[in-house]
């Protein structure tokens, strides 16, 4: 899991934690952080330089001859063409041999007869903006020769977290932020993305089919997807994404495509819920139906699909697909199809958010021979409650970035939450006894003493209810999924299963009788093995004589 430090810090109003501090917190309490990667390592050779002298170039009307202090004790001659260079100011400096972010290698060379030993840099040359009218003046308090990355918070840092299979809730920035909140006690919230005033109507729930406004959703079988949601956004204008969105996706290793696709990828990495946008006009091109159709179904033998990576794939009935009325348009939970890809000509889009069954997603992914960020999460399990939150946030972000409008409530194909099973008699007391643990023993088991307030607050920070049963305010996200504990081998002790006092007494009586019979049998066997050999032979002889004696 790639985590952006700047993105993670955006969840907290108070305190900006460094990459090293977050690494130590997560490794000590949650999951191992395997790598800390500065994303602007290309700026490592750039240092702070002070211009000591400045004069016009004798053979040019726009060049300047400067002498620069870079902390080596020797002033360097540098030819500069920026109009804002001035003596006494600090600027970024690229020494000879530096490879700039654009690929240019700085070499010692003569310009109009004067030797230049390096380059004073503009913001554009450093990849920090589009300003190239002059060099980048620094307003920091630093000595010449100090690395630029040490004095300016330039660029982001990526944390590579080793997430175990039972913690799919950590496959998002929300999940990591929830852990930091539980560890530090600092309150967290979803980062603001300028979606104020954009209202999405509440979804309408159906079991197998529903109309989302111009497109009808069908779920062939609940064994393919536990939940399938969709919304139509009309009148969007596809274009490039703003720089803040490009930077956040780049920080987690995802490239920018366009504002609509980037919005869905942003929601994936923020909430851990994959979403996908289709070009609505490209559904059902070969039919004249009054409404479009999207179906979640099994693939038919021999069907083909060209996925977004441009590869034509042959489908099998083991795969789950998203289809219109005639053909598949995407591999469910894995990758969309090229035929319904969102492009610059797209004006109406259909956004899906689903909960595909992990086993079906795994078979689809293996059959197609590819793995994606979406399939990685669906195979490990995505929380059912995330789909409506992610769909609303994706639609809001698309409207904020690309315009558009929602004319019809989204559709939610979902049979509903399973009914809660009534606990058996005595089960509450048994579970309460298992949860009860003295404060002193907790401190001894945990390695340090904890106060009562600390013990009470930690479950609430992790999203669990307190003793009064009140659910806490929390970020959206999934709970951890621990693997089932295998049943313990029978040890001869009675198993109390909460069926009542009479049942427990009968169980103890049966177990004690069985134990006494087993003891008697073992005692007889031990006595038989302890008899001397001569006695065994006499007993055998008497038995043989008794058998040979004729009956009276």
C-alpha positions as CSV (number, residue, x, y, z in Angstrom):
1,X,0.0,0.0,0.0
2,X,1.5,3.3,-1.1
3,X,0.7,6.2,1.3
4,X,1.2,9.8,0.6
5,X,2.5,11.7,3.6
6,X,0.9,15.0,2.5
7,X,-2.4,13.3,1.8
8,X,-2.4,11.5,5.1
9,X,-1.6,14.8,7.0
10,X,-4.6,16.4,5.2
11,X,-6.9,14.2,7.4
12,X,-5.7,16.1,10.5
13,X,-6.3,19.7,11.4
14,X,-3.6,19.8,14.1
15,X,0.0,18.8,13.7
16,X,2.0,17.9,10.6
17,X,3.8,14.7,11.1
18,X,6.9,13.9,9.2
19,X,7.4,10.8,7.2
20,X,9.8,9.4,9.8
21,X,7.4,10.0,12.6
22,X,4.5,8.3,10.7
23,X,6.8,5.4,9.8
24,X,7.7,4.8,13.5
25,X,4.1,5.1,14.7
26,X,2.7,2.7,12.1
27,X,5.5,0.1,12.4
28,X,5.2,0.0,16.2
29,X,1.4,-0.3,16.3
30,X,-0.2,-1.3,13.0
31,X,1.8,-2.6,10.1
32,X,5.4,-2.5,8.9
33,X,6.5,0.4,6.8
34,X,9.0,-1.1,4.4
35,X,10.2,2.0,2.6
36,X,10.2,5.8,2.9
37,X,10.6,7.2,-0.6
38,X,11.2,11.0,-1.1
39,X,9.4,11.8,-4.4
40,X,11.6,14.7,-5.3
41,X,14.9,13.0,-5.0
42,X,15.8,14.5,-8.4
43,X,16.3,17.8,-6.5
44,X,18.9,16.4,-4.1
45,X,21.9,18.0,-5.9
46,X,20.3,21.5,-5.8
47,X,21.7,23.7,-3.1
48,X,21.1,27.2,-1.7
49,X,23.4,29.8,-3.2
50,X,24.0,33.5,-2.4
51,X,24.8,35.9,-5.3
52,X,27.8,38.0,-3.9
53,X,28.5,40.1,-7.1
54,X,26.4,41.0,-10.1
55,X,27.2,43.0,-13.2
56,X,26.0,43.2,-16.9
57,X,27.7,41.0,-19.5
58,X,29.9,43.2,-21.7
59,X,28.8,41.4,-24.9
60,X,25.0,41.0,-24.2
61,X,22.1,43.3,-23.3
62,X,20.3,40.7,-21.2
63,X,22.9,38.5,-19.6
64,X,24.5,39.0,-16.2
65,X,27.9,38.0,-14.8
66,X,27.6,36.8,-11.2
67,X,29.9,35.4,-8.5
68,X,28.1,32.9,-6.4
69,X,28.8,31.5,-2.9
70,X,27.8,27.8,-2.7
71,X,29.4,27.1,0.7
72,X,32.6,25.6,-0.6
73,X,34.8,28.6,0.3
74,X,35.3,29.6,-3.3
75,X,33.2,31.9,-5.4
76,X,32.0,30.5,-8.7
77,X,31.5,32.5,-11.9
78,X,28.0,32.0,-13.2
79,X,26.4,33.5,-16.3
80,X,22.7,34.2,-15.7
81,X,20.0,35.5,-18.1
82,X,17.3,36.2,-15.5
83,X,16.2,39.8,-15.1
84,X,15.6,39.5,-11.4
85,X,19.1,38.4,-10.3
86,X,20.5,40.7,-7.6
87,X,23.5,40.7,-5.3
88,X,22.8,39.5,-1.7
89,X,19.8,37.3,-2.6
90,X,19.5,33.6,-2.2
91,X,18.6,31.3,-5.2
92,X,18.6,27.6,-6.0
93,X,21.8,26.5,-7.6
94,X,22.6,23.5,-9.8
95,X,26.3,22.6,-9.7
96,X,28.2,21.3,-12.7
97,X,27.2,17.6,-13.3
98,X,23.6,18.0,-12.1
99,X,20.9,16.3,-14.1
100,X,17.8,18.6,-14.0
101,X,14.3,17.2,-13.7
102,X,13.7,17.7,-17.4
103,X,16.8,15.7,-18.3
104,X,19.2,18.5,-19.0
105,X,22.8,18.0,-17.7
106,X,24.5,21.0,-16.4
107,X,28.1,21.3,-17.7
108,X,30.8,23.9,-17.4
109,X,30.8,25.9,-20.6
110,X,31.4,29.4,-22.1
111,X,28.6,31.8,-22.9
112,X,29.5,34.8,-25.0
113,X,33.1,34.3,-24.0
114,X,32.5,34.0,-20.3
115,X,32.8,30.7,-18.3
116,X,29.7,29.6,-16.4
117,X,30.2,27.0,-13.6
118,X,26.6,25.8,-12.9
119,X,23.2,27.4,-13.2
120,X,20.9,29.5,-11.0
121,X,17.4,27.9,-11.4
122,X,13.9,29.1,-12.1
123,X,10.8,27.4,-10.6
124,X,10.0,25.8,-14.0
125,X,13.4,24.3,-14.4
126,X,13.0,22.7,-10.9
127,X,9.6,21.4,-11.7
128,X,8.0,23.5,-9.0
129,X,5.7,25.7,-11.2
130,X,5.3,27.3,-14.6
131,X,7.1,30.6,-13.8
132,X,10.2,30.9,-16.0
133,X,10.4,34.7,-16.4
134,X,13.1,34.8,-13.7
135,X,15.1,32.7,-11.3
136,X,13.4,31.4,-8.1
137,X,14.2,33.8,-5.3
138,X,14.4,32.0,-1.9
139,X,13.1,33.7,1.3
140,X,14.6,31.1,3.7
141,X,17.1,31.6,6.5
142,X,19.8,29.2,5.4
143,X,23.6,29.2,4.8
144,X,25.0,28.8,1.3
145,X,25.5,25.2,0.4
146,X,22.5,23.9,2.3
147,X,20.5,21.3,0.3
148,X,17.3,22.8,-1.0
149,X,15.2,19.8,0.2
150,X,16.3,20.6,3.8
151,X,15.1,24.1,3.9
152,X,11.9,23.9,1.8
153,X,9.0,21.4,2.1
154,X,9.3,20.5,-1.6
155,X,7.5,17.4,-2.9
156,X,5.8,14.6,-1.1
157,X,7.1,11.4,0.6
158,X,5.7,7.9,-0.1
159,X,5.4,5.3,2.6
160,X,5.2,1.7,1.4
161,X,3.2,-0.2,4.0
162,X,3.2,-4.0,4.2
163,X,-0.6,-4.8,4.6
164,X,-1.4,-8.3,5.8
165,X,-4.4,-10.2,4.1
166,X,-6.6,-9.7,7.3
167,X,-6.3,-5.9,7.2
168,X,-8.0,-4.8,3.9
169,X,-9.1,-1.7,5.9
170,X,-5.5,-0.4,5.6
171,X,-5.7,-0.4,1.8
172,X,-6.7,3.3,1.8
173,X,-5.7,6.6,3.3
174,X,-8.8,6.6,5.4
175,X,-7.8,3.3,7.0
176,X,-4.3,4.5,7.8
177,X,-5.6,7.8,9.1
178,X,-8.0,5.9,11.4
179,X,-5.0,4.0,12.8
180,X,-3.0,7.2,13.4
181,X,-6.1,8.7,15.2
182,X,-6.3,5.6,17.4
183,X,-2.6,5.8,18.3
184,X,-2.3,9.6,18.8
185,X,-5.8,10.6,19.8
186,X,-5.8,13.4,17.2
187,X,-9.2,13.8,15.5
188,X,-9.4,13.1,11.8
189,X,-11.8,13.9,9.0
190,X,-12.1,13.6,5.2
191,X,-9.9,16.2,3.4
192,X,-11.9,19.1,1.9
193,X,-12.0,18.9,-1.9
194,X,-14.2,21.9,-2.7
195,X,-17.4,20.1,-3.2
196,X,-19.5,22.4,-1.0
197,X,-23.1,22.9,-2.3
198,X,-23.0,19.8,-4.6
199,X,-25.9,17.6,-3.4
200,X,-26.4,14.1,-4.5
201,X,-29.9,12.6,-3.9
202,X,-30.1,9.6,-1.7
203,X,-30.1,6.3,-3.6
204,X,-33.1,4.1,-4.3
205,X,-32.7,0.6,-3.3
206,X,-33.8,-2.4,-5.3
207,X,-33.0,-6.1,-5.2
208,X,-32.2,-7.1,-8.8
209,X,-33.0,-4.2,-11.1
210,X,-33.5,-0.5,-11.0
211,X,-33.6,2.6,-13.3
212,X,-30.8,5.2,-12.7
213,X,-32.2,7.7,-15.2
214,X,-31.6,6.6,-18.8
215,X,-29.9,3.3,-17.9
216,X,-31.4,0.2,-16.2
217,X,-29.2,-1.8,-13.9
218,X,-29.5,-5.5,-13.6
219,X,-27.8,-8.0,-11.2
220,X,-28.0,-11.5,-12.6
221,X,-27.1,-13.3,-9.4
222,X,-26.2,-12.2,-5.9
223,X,-23.4,-14.7,-5.9
224,X,-21.6,-12.3,-8.3
225,X,-21.9,-9.1,-6.4
226,X,-23.2,-8.5,-3.0
227,X,-24.0,-4.9,-3.9
228,X,-24.1,-2.9,-7.1
229,X,-24.7,0.8,-7.3
230,X,-24.7,3.3,-10.2
231,X,-25.3,7.0,-10.9
232,X,-25.6,9.0,-14.2
233,X,-23.9,12.4,-14.5
234,X,-24.8,14.4,-17.6
235,X,-23.1,17.3,-19.2
236,X,-19.5,16.8,-18.1
237,X,-16.6,18.4,-19.8
238,X,-13.6,16.0,-19.9
239,X,-10.2,17.7,-19.6
240,X,-6.9,17.7,-17.7
241,X,-7.0,17.5,-13.9
242,X,-5.9,20.3,-11.6
243,X,-2.3,20.1,-10.3
244,X,-3.3,19.2,-6.7
245,X,-5.1,16.1,-8.0
246,X,-2.2,15.2,-10.3
247,X,0.3,15.5,-7.4
248,X,-1.8,13.3,-5.1
249,X,-2.2,10.5,-7.6
250,X,1.4,10.7,-8.6
251,X,2.4,10.4,-4.9
252,X,0.8,7.0,-4.7
253,X,2.1,5.8,-8.1
254,X,-0.9,6.5,-10.3
255,X,-0.7,8.5,-13.5
256,X,-3.1,11.2,-14.4
257,X,-5.5,10.5,-17.3
258,X,-8.3,13.1,-17.3
259,X,-10.4,14.8,-14.6
260,X,-13.2,12.1,-14.7
261,X,-11.0,9.1,-14.5
262,X,-8.7,10.8,-11.9
263,X,-11.7,11.5,-9.7
264,X,-12.5,7.7,-9.5
265,X,-8.9,6.9,-8.9
266,X,-8.8,9.5,-6.1
267,X,-11.7,7.9,-4.4
268,X,-10.1,4.4,-4.7
269,X,-7.0,5.5,-2.9
270,X,-8.8,7.7,-0.4
271,X,-11.6,5.3,0.7
272,X,-10.4,1.9,-0.5
273,X,-13.6,1.5,-2.6
274,X,-12.9,1.0,-6.3
275,X,-15.2,2.9,-8.7
276,X,-15.3,3.1,-12.5
277,X,-16.7,5.6,-15.0
278,X,-18.2,4.5,-18.3
279,X,-19.1,6.6,-21.4
280,X,-22.9,6.3,-21.3
281,X,-23.3,7.0,-25.0
282,X,-21.3,3.9,-25.9
283,X,-23.7,1.5,-24.3
284,X,-26.0,-0.5,-26.6
285,X,-24.8,1.0,-29.8
286,X,-26.2,-1.9,-31.9
287,X,-29.8,-1.7,-30.5
288,X,-32.6,0.8,-30.6
289,X,-33.8,0.4,-27.1
290,X,-35.4,3.4,-25.4
291,X,-33.0,3.0,-22.4
292,X,-29.5,1.8,-22.0
293,X,-28.8,-1.4,-20.1
294,X,-26.0,-2.5,-17.8
295,X,-25.9,-6.1,-16.5
296,X,-23.7,-7.8,-14.0
297,X,-23.5,-11.4,-15.3
298,X,-21.2,-14.3,-15.9
299,X,-19.3,-14.3,-19.2
300,X,-20.4,-16.5,-22.0
301,X,-17.9,-19.0,-23.5
302,X,-16.1,-17.5,-26.5
303,X,-16.9,-13.8,-25.7
304,X,-14.1,-11.4,-26.2
305,X,-13.3,-8.0,-24.6
306,X,-10.6,-5.4,-25.3
307,X,-9.7,-4.0,-21.9
308,X,-8.3,-0.6,-21.2
309,X,-4.7,-1.8,-21.7
310,X,-5.5,-2.6,-25.3
311,X,-5.3,-6.4,-25.0
312,X,-8.1,-8.5,-26.5
313,X,-9.1,-11.2,-24.0
314,X,-11.1,-14.3,-24.5
315,X,-13.7,-14.8,-21.7
316,X,-14.9,-17.9,-19.9
317,X,-17.9,-18.7,-17.8
318,X,-15.7,-18.5,-14.7
319,X,-15.4,-14.7,-15.2
320,X,-17.8,-12.0,-14.1
321,X,-18.4,-9.1,-16.5
322,X,-20.2,-5.8,-16.8
323,X,-22.3,-5.9,-20.0
324,X,-24.9,-4.0,-21.9
325,X,-27.7,-5.8,-23.7
326,X,-25.4,-7.4,-26.3
327,X,-21.8,-7.5,-25.3
328,X,-19.4,-7.3,-22.3
329,X,-18.0,-3.8,-21.6
330,X,-15.8,-4.5,-18.6
331,X,-14.2,-7.2,-16.3
332,X,-16.1,-6.9,-13.0
333,X,-13.8,-5.7,-10.3
334,X,-10.7,-5.9,-12.5
335,X,-10.6,-3.5,-15.5
336,X,-13.0,-1.6,-17.8
337,X,-13.3,-2.1,-21.5
338,X,-11.8,0.1,-24.2
339,X,-15.1,0.5,-26.0
340,X,-16.7,2.4,-23.2
341,X,-13.6,4.4,-22.1
342,X,-14.2,8.0,-21.1
343,X,-12.5,10.4,-23.6
344,X,-12.6,14.1,-24.5
345,X,-15.8,13.6,-26.5
346,X,-17.6,12.2,-23.6
347,X,-20.5,14.2,-22.2
348,X,-22.6,11.7,-20.2
349,X,-21.1,9.2,-17.8
350,X,-22.2,6.2,-15.7
351,X,-20.3,5.7,-12.5
352,X,-20.4,2.3,-10.7
353,X,-19.5,1.4,-7.1
354,X,-19.9,-2.3,-6.3
355,X,-19.0,-5.0,-3.8
356,X,-18.0,-7.9,-6.0
357,X,-17.6,-11.3,-4.4
358,X,-13.9,-11.9,-3.6
359,X,-13.7,-15.5,-5.0
360,X,-15.4,-14.5,-8.3
361,X,-13.0,-11.5,-8.6
362,X,-10.0,-13.8,-8.0
363,X,-11.2,-16.2,-10.8
364,X,-11.8,-13.3,-13.2
365,X,-8.4,-11.8,-12.5
366,X,-6.6,-15.1,-12.9
367,X,-8.5,-15.9,-16.1
368,X,-7.6,-12.5,-17.6
369,X,-4.0,-12.7,-16.4
370,X,-3.8,-9.2,-15.0
371,X,-3.9,-7.6,-11.5
372,X,-5.1,-4.0,-10.8
373,X,-5.6,-1.8,-7.7
374,X,-9.3,-2.6,-7.9
375,X,-8.9,-6.4,-8.0
376,X,-6.3,-6.3,-5.2
377,X,-8.9,-4.8,-2.9
378,X,-11.9,-6.8,-4.0
379,X,-10.1,-10.0,-3.5
380,X,-9.3,-9.1,0.1
381,X,-12.8,-7.8,0.8
382,X,-14.3,-4.3,0.6
383,X,-16.8,-3.2,3.3
384,X,-20.4,-3.1,2.1
385,X,-21.0,0.2,3.7
386,X,-18.3,1.9,1.6
387,X,-20.2,1.8,-1.7
388,X,-22.7,4.6,-1.1
389,X,-20.1,6.8,0.5
390,X,-17.7,6.3,-2.4
391,X,-20.3,6.8,-5.1
392,X,-21.5,10.1,-3.6
393,X,-17.9,11.3,-3.2
394,X,-16.9,10.3,-6.7
395,X,-20.0,12.0,-8.2
396,X,-19.3,15.2,-6.2
397,X,-15.7,15.3,-7.3
398,X,-16.6,14.7,-10.9
399,X,-19.1,17.6,-10.9
400,X,-16.5,19.8,-9.1
401,X,-13.8,19.1,-11.7
402,X,-15.8,18.5,-14.9
403,X,-19.1,20.1,-14.3
404,X,-22.3,18.2,-15.0
405,X,-25.5,17.4,-13.1
406,X,-27.3,14.5,-11.6
407,X,-31.0,14.3,-12.7
408,X,-32.0,11.0,-11.1
409,X,-31.2,9.4,-7.8
410,X,-28.6,6.6,-7.9
411,X,-29.6,3.0,-7.9
412,X,-28.6,0.6,-5.1
413,X,-29.0,-3.1,-6.0
414,X,-28.7,-4.6,-2.6
415,X,-30.8,-7.1,-0.7
416,X,-30.1,-5.4,2.6
417,X,-28.0,-6.1,5.7
418,X,-28.3,-9.7,7.0
419,X,-30.6,-10.0,10.0
420,X,-28.8,-10.1,13.3
421,X,-29.0,-13.4,15.0
422,X,-30.4,-13.5,18.5
423,X,-27.9,-14.6,21.0
424,X,-28.5,-17.9,22.7
425,X,-29.3,-18.1,26.4
426,X,-26.2,-17.5,28.4
427,X,-24.1,-16.4,25.5
428,X,-23.9,-12.8,26.6
429,X,-22.6,-13.7,30.0
430,X,-20.0,-16.1,28.4
431,X,-18.8,-13.4,26.0
432,X,-18.7,-10.8,28.8
433,X,-16.6,-13.2,30.9
434,X,-14.2,-13.6,27.9
435,X,-13.9,-9.8,27.5
436,X,-13.4,-9.1,31.1
437,X,-9.7,-8.5,31.9
438,X,-8.4,-6.8,35.0
439,X,-6.5,-3.5,34.4
440,X,-3.4,-4.9,36.2
441,X,-3.4,-7.9,34.0
442,X,-3.8,-5.8,30.9
443,X,-0.8,-3.8,31.8
444,X,1.2,-6.9,32.5
445,X,0.2,-8.6,29.2
446,X,0.7,-5.4,27.2
447,X,4.1,-4.6,28.7
448,X,3.1,-1.3,30.2
449,X,0.5,0.1,32.6
450,X,-2.6,1.8,31.1
451,X,-5.0,4.1,32.9
452,X,-8.7,3.3,32.9
453,X,-9.4,6.3,30.6
454,X,-6.9,5.1,28.1
455,X,-8.4,1.6,28.1
456,X,-11.9,3.1,27.5
457,X,-10.9,5.5,24.8
458,X,-9.0,3.1,22.5
459,X,-12.0,1.0,21.3
460,X,-13.8,4.3,20.6
461,X,-10.9,5.6,18.6
462,X,-10.9,2.5,16.4
463,X,-14.6,2.8,15.6
464,X,-16.1,0.5,18.3
465,X,-18.9,1.5,20.6
466,X,-18.4,2.4,24.2
467,X,-19.9,0.7,27.2
468,X,-23.2,2.5,26.7
469,X,-23.5,1.1,23.2
470,X,-23.2,4.5,21.5
471,X,-21.5,4.3,18.1
472,X,-18.7,6.8,17.8
473,X,-18.2,9.4,15.1
474,X,-15.8,7.8,12.7
475,X,-14.3,8.0,9.2
476,X,-15.9,5.7,6.6
477,X,-14.0,2.4,6.1
478,X,-13.8,-1.3,6.6
479,X,-13.1,-3.2,9.7
480,X,-10.2,-5.6,9.9
481,X,-11.0,-9.2,8.7
482,X,-9.2,-11.7,10.9
483,X,-9.2,-15.3,9.6
484,X,-11.4,-17.7,11.4
485,X,-9.8,-19.4,14.4
486,X,-9.7,-23.2,13.9
487,X,-11.6,-25.3,16.4
488,X,-9.6,-26.6,19.3
489,X,-8.9,-30.3,19.6
490,X,-11.0,-32.1,22.2
491,X,-9.1,-32.2,25.5
492,X,-11.6,-34.2,27.6
493,X,-12.9,-31.1,29.3
494,X,-16.6,-30.2,29.2
495,X,-17.5,-27.5,26.6
496,X,-19.8,-24.9,28.0
497,X,-21.8,-23.5,25.0
498,X,-24.4,-21.4,26.8
499,X,-27.4,-23.8,26.5
500,X,-28.5,-23.4,30.2
501,X,-27.6,-24.8,33.6
502,X,-29.4,-28.1,33.2
503,X,-27.7,-28.8,29.9
504,X,-24.3,-28.0,31.4
505,X,-25.0,-30.3,34.4
506,X,-26.0,-33.2,32.0
507,X,-22.9,-32.5,29.9
508,X,-20.6,-32.6,32.9
509,X,-22.3,-35.9,34.1
510,X,-21.8,-37.6,30.7
511,X,-18.2,-36.4,30.5
512,X,-17.4,-37.6,34.0
513,X,-19.0,-41.0,33.4
514,X,-17.0,-41.3,30.2
515,X,-13.9,-40.3,32.0
516,X,-14.4,-42.9,34.7
517,X,-15.1,-45.7,32.2
518,X,-11.9,-44.7,30.3
519,X,-10.0,-44.8,33.5
520,X,-11.2,-48.3,34.4
521,X,-10.3,-49.6,31.0
522,X,-6.8,-48.1,31.1
523,X,-6.3,-49.6,34.6
524,X,-7.3,-53.1,33.5
525,X,-4.9,-52.8,30.5
526,X,-2.1,-51.7,32.7
527,X,-2.6,-54.6,35.1
528,X,-2.6,-57.1,32.2
529,X,0.7,-55.8,30.9
530,X,2.2,-55.9,34.4
531,X,1.7,-59.7,35.0
532,X,4.8,-62.0,34.9
533,X,5.4,-64.2,31.9
534,X,5.0,-67.5,33.9
535,X,1.5,-66.5,35.1
536,X,0.5,-65.7,31.5
537,X,1.5,-69.2,30.4
538,X,-0.4,-70.9,33.3
539,X,-3.5,-68.9,32.5
540,X,-3.2,-69.9,28.8
541,X,-2.8,-73.6,29.8
542,X,-5.9,-73.5,32.0
543,X,-7.9,-71.9,29.3
544,X,-6.9,-74.5,26.8
545,X,-7.8,-77.4,29.3
546,X,-11.2,-75.8,29.9
547,X,-11.9,-75.7,26.2
548,X,-10.8,-79.3,25.7
549,X,-12.9,-80.6,28.6
550,X,-16.1,-82.4,27.3
551,X,-19.4,-80.9,28.3
552,X,-21.5,-82.8,30.9
